[in-house]
Amino acid sequence: MKFCVVGSGIIGLSTASELLAQYPSADVTIVSDKFGEDTTSNGAAGIFRPGGGFSVVGDTTGAIRKTWLKDSWDYYNAVCASSEAPSLHGIKSVSGYMFSSESDLTKNDLLSDVVPTYRSATEDELKICPGDWKYGSYFLTLVVDSQFHLKYLRAKIDGRVKIYQTKLNNFKELGKYDYIFNCTGLGSKWLCADDKVVPIRGQVYKVKAPWIKMFFYSNSDTYIIPGMNTVTLGGTRQFDNYNLQVDPHDSAGIWERATQLLPNLKRSDIVREWVGLRPYRDGGVRSELEIIKDGSKQLKVIHNYGHGGYGVTFAPGSCKYSVKTFTESHRGIWKLWRSKI
Ligand SMILES: Cc1cc2nc3c(=O)[nH]c(=O)nc-3n(C[C@H](O)[C@H](O)[C@H](O)COP(=O)(O)OP(=O)(O)OC[C@H]3O[C@@H](n4cnc5c(N)ncnc54)[C@H](O)[C@@H]3O)c2cc1C
């Protein structure tokens, strides 16, 4: 059986890795126009924190979203507990605070269900950082530094998959594959003519500040998240904005807000600034099998795109679900074939 995974961000690489874990002798090809540092996934801060608005098409009860979150949490923790060094997989435990002066946006029922600690900040804790913080939460979670984790996933599958660098214009170009996994993020806007896919532009600083061990969030999309070697300072959330250039006004705003929250960041060394377009999909992540007719042939495409600002958080769980979609579809076809003989 021949599989093609389109896309090599965290969703594409996690899919290929899960496919090979479930079907070790599978014939897997990855087709992608960008790899590694050129993907959106590579620059993500990588904190394991789902947004309350994250949803999946057809998931009316929220059960799928919950399963993806739990499966992802279990996967990342299992990697952490393995004998492999954190410098390889890029996953580490972090704790920190979320503060707000406007309304209590610091609660997160989805996350508090899976992490070991999630509680309100005490009166004393609300005074840790400068600002008039009225609400706050403290929690323990993980950071999956994508720069490291993408390399880790690549190392797991290299030598076991074929890789082609090319831009796909139509799934019909992939007629020789039995199943296609579409993990193209924002690219699905054009590849699937899906107008519900919209970028949410995010700009960040990556700085050297090894003394920062905790994460901090506050109003106006301000966040400080320590990764393996650098700390990510953010950010922006600009809907339907395609600008991949660093905007000096955004830079000034991010720097001001981050250093107000943690003044000692003024001593940090700036490594780089980065812009990424979060692949948001209005109506939720599209995770389903589509049969595309191509003459007498039928292309089986399993979509998995539109994770917005939470693709690192949900990658392992959503990719496990895609591979399960393949297994169930294939079992159905096999049963049909058996019933005819
Ligand atoms: C500033 C910022 C901070 C973030 N922080 C976090 C965070 O802390 N936690 C979190 O969970 N998430 C975070 N995210 C979100 C996360 O980065 C995304 O949800 C995730 O990267 C989406 O992964 P993906 O594999 O779908 O997309 P991508 O990484 O964009 O990968 C898509 C792949 O498809 C390929 N492709 C697209 N179209 C085609 C085509 N036509 N032909 C061939 N190949 C194609 C691309 O080349 C690429 O390889 C952040 C995002 C940004 C921008």
The ligand as a Tripos MOL2 file, in Angstrom:
@<TRIPOS>MOLECULE
LIG
   53    58     1     0     0
SMALL
NO_CHARGES

@<TRIPOS>ATOM
      1 C1          3.9930   33.1120   16.3060 C.3       1 LIG1
      2 C2          3.4040   31.7300   16.4490 C.ar      1 LIG1
      3 C3          3.4540   31.0890   17.6710 C.ar      1 LIG1
      4 C4          2.8640   29.8380   17.8440 C.ar      1 LIG1
      5 N1          2.9360   29.2430   19.0670 N.ar      1 LIG1
      6 C5          2.3070   28.0480   19.2560 C.ar      1 LIG1
      7 C6          2.3360   27.4200   20.5420 C.ar      1 LIG1
      8 O1          2.9390   27.9430   21.4990 O.2       1 LIG1
      9 N2          1.6790   26.2440   20.6960 N.ar      1 LIG1
     10 C7          0.9870   25.6400   19.6670 C.ar      1 LIG1
     11 O2          0.3870   24.5880   19.8820 O.2       1 LIG1
     12 N3          0.9790   26.2010   18.4380 N.ar      1 LIG1
     13 C8          1.5880   27.3860   18.2100 C.ar      1 LIG1
     14 N4          1.5400   27.9960   16.9790 N.ar      1 LIG1
     15 C9          0.7220   27.3740   15.9240 C.3       1 LIG1
     16 C10         1.4750   26.2940   15.1560 C.3       1 LIG1
     17 O3          2.6930   26.8310   14.6980 O.3       1 LIG1
     18 C11         0.6270   25.8050   13.9840 C.3       1 LIG1
     19 O4         -0.6700   25.4270   14.4060 O.3       1 LIG1
     20 C12         1.3000   24.5920   13.3390 C.3       1 LIG1
     21 O5          2.6110   24.9180   12.9900 O.3       1 LIG1
     22 C13         0.5310   24.1040   12.1230 C.3       1 LIG1
     23 O6          1.2450   23.0250   11.6060 O.3       1 LIG1
     24 P1          1.0370   22.5090   10.1180 P.3       1 LIG1
     25 O7          1.9430   21.3360    9.9470 O.co2     1 LIG1
     26 O8         -0.4210   22.3510    9.8610 O.co2     1 LIG1
     27 O9          1.4800   23.7480    9.2050 O.3       1 LIG1
     28 P2          2.9070   24.1930    8.6180 P.3       1 LIG1
     29 O10         3.9760   24.1570    9.6320 O.co2     1 LIG1
     30 O11         2.6440   25.4990    7.9470 O.co2     1 LIG1
     31 O12         3.2200   23.0990    7.5360 O.3       1 LIG1
     32 C14         2.5170   23.0270    6.3160 C.3       1 LIG1
     33 C15         3.3480   22.2230    5.3430 C.3       1 LIG1
     34 O13         2.6160   22.0260    4.1320 O.3       1 LIG1
     35 C16         3.4260   22.3710    3.0290 C.3       1 LIG1
     36 N5          2.5480   22.7840    1.9300 N.ar      1 LIG1
     37 C17         1.5660   23.7100    1.9530 C.ar      1 LIG1
     38 N6          0.9600   23.7730    0.7460 N.ar      1 LIG1
     39 C18         1.6000   22.8840   -0.0540 C.ar      1 LIG1
     40 C19         1.4440   22.4870   -1.4190 C.ar      1 LIG1
     41 N7          0.5080   23.0240   -2.2020 N.pl3     1 LIG1
     42 N8          2.2850   21.5540   -1.9280 N.ar      1 LIG1
     43 C20         3.2460   20.9910   -1.1480 C.ar      1 LIG1
     44 N9          3.4160   21.3200    0.1630 N.ar      1 LIG1
     45 C21         2.6070   22.2480    0.6890 C.ar      1 LIG1
     46 C22         4.3350   23.4670    3.5550 C.3       1 LIG1
     47 O14         5.4720   23.6100    2.7470 O.3       1 LIG1
     48 C23         4.6400   22.9350    4.9430 C.3       1 LIG1
     49 O15         5.6820   21.9880    4.8640 O.3       1 LIG1
     50 C24         2.1850   29.2230   16.7550 C.ar      1 LIG1
     51 C25         2.1810   29.8470   15.5040 C.ar      1 LIG1
     52 C26         2.7720   31.0930   15.3460 C.ar      1 LIG1
     53 C27         2.7510   31.7480   13.9970 C.3       1 LIG1
@<TRIPOS>BOND
     1     1     2 1
     2     2     3 ar
     3     2    52 ar
     4     3     4 ar
     5     4     5 ar
     6     4    50 ar
     7     5     6 ar
     8     6     7 ar
     9     6    13 1
    10     7     8 2
    11     7     9 ar
    12     9    10 ar
    13    10    11 2
    14    10    12 ar
    15    12    13 ar
    16    13    14 ar
    17    14    15 1
    18    14    50 ar
    19    15    16 1
    20    16    17 1
    21    16    18 1
    22    18    19 1
    23    18    20 1
    24    20    21 1
    25    20    22 1
    26    22    23 1
    27    23    24 1
    28    24    25 2
    29    24    26 1
    30    24    27 1
    31    27    28 1
    32    28    29 2
    33    28    30 1
    34    28    31 1
    35    31    32 1
    36    32    33 1
    37    33    34 1
    38    33    48 1
    39    34    35 1
    40    35    36 1
    41    35    46 1
    42    36    37 ar
    43    36    45 ar
    44    37    38 ar
    45    38    39 ar
    46    39    40 ar
    47    39    45 ar
    48    40    41 1
    49    40    42 ar
    50    42    43 ar
    51    43    44 ar
    52    44    45 ar
    53    46    47 1
    54    46    48 1
    55    48    49 1
    56    50    51 ar
    57    51    52 ar
    58    52    53 1
@<TRIPOS>SUBSTRUCTURE
     1 LIG1         1 GROUP 0 **** ****
